């Protein structure tokens, strides 16, 4: 799934909550497995180097359905908060 307009802190916070195997896919097709904090930070740093405006828009692959649901719930809460649908 493609994620849009994330800060580095927001992205690392979300990805650190995933339970199963996940990978960040770079623009050039290189995939970084997120099985350790070091690989997560390195992948985020690579994304930051590719970013033009300071926001990250990575492609993410997850294996567990629960992780996909967690990300989708997060995105829905984020959308509701930004649009003013919730207090």
N, C-alpha and C positions, 0 to 999 in steps of 0.2 A: 504494500500500500504506500501511497505517496503522502508525505506529511508536508505541510506548508507553513512558512512564516513562524518558525520556532526560534527562540533564543537558545544559546548553548546550555544555560542553566535549566531551562524548561525541558529541553530534550533529554539531558542526562538524568534529570529527576524522573521523567516518564520511563525511560529505558531501564533505569535501575530497579523498577518495580516488576519487570517481566520475569516470569518464572522459567520459561522454556528457552530453547535455542532461538536466537534472533540474529539477523545480519543487517547491517547498513550497506546500501549499494550506492557507490559514488557515481558521478555523472559519466565517467569513462568506463563503467561496468565493473570496477573492482569491488569485491564484497569483503566487508570486515565482519567476522564472527564476533558477537558480543558476549563471549563466554568469560570474560574477565574485565575488571575495571580498567586495566591498562589498555586493552584493545578498544574499549568503549571511548576512553579519553583520546586515544590516538585517532580513531575514526572521526570524532567530533572536531578535533583539531584540523584534520584534512578537509572536513566540510567547511570549517571557518575560513580556511585558505581559499576555497573555491567561491565563497560568498562574496557578492559585490556590495550588499547593503547591510551586512552584519547579521542577517537572519538566515536560518538554515532551512532547507527544504529537501530533506533526504527521502530516498525510497527505503522502505523497511520491509523485511520479510520475517515473519514469525511462524513457528511450527504449531504452537498450541492455540486452540480455539479460544481458550480463556484469556490469553494474552491479546488476541485480536479484539475480544470483547472489552477488555480493560482499556485499550487504546481508543476504541470507538466511544466508550462512555466518557473518557477524558475529553475527546474532541467535541462531543455533544455539550458537555458542561462548559467548555471553553467558548463555544459558539454562543450558547445562551448568555454567558457572562458578558461577552463583548457586545452582543446585540441589545442587551438590556432586558432580556426576557425574564431574568431572575433578579431578585433583590440582592 
